[in-house]
Amino acid sequence: MPVHRHPPGGGSRREPVPFAFVAEADRFRSNVTPPPRERLSKTQTAARSLVGLTVVAGLVGSLLFGVPALQPRQAPATSQQSQASDGR
């Protein structure tokens, strides 16, 4: 059963709203503010920075090693044959 919502102009026309929580959100306004976030300690800040630097260093390292490996190799100008195939 759809919930009916009053238009913002205060008219009497009602629109069907598919979810009840959308209609509830228009009526409910809280005046309670959430508590302030706790500040991170110096140890936690250093640990997060170290993890971030490790991730960035890993990405940079993978690029440094990976990009040259993806480059196409040029074939040598002269083909080399093994000595085992000579003289038999």
Steps between C-alpha positions, in 0.01 A plus 500: 500500500665827393540782748356835394705814538380859514655732239728774633257779404246380753246389238268210541637293209668177613774309321572132558842441655637148455687480830363594838833618635510780240174639634619454858819693428299809404312505828781409738759761585738438787649775710752262658853547376736203499795507738824645361744254344792394713836634387754244389807458714847561357560125488182437299584786261852363450368148442250617239768707328736202493233275351422763236865543410544123475206472260628788286853355496361163390307658214801702387725194521258290300495768231879524494539125454185438298520764227835383356375141502200601288714665231528291181845353454680553173617186323874478445620586148673165446343175606715281715494126469620256755828320438327167541314547173825561306674207334231238542 
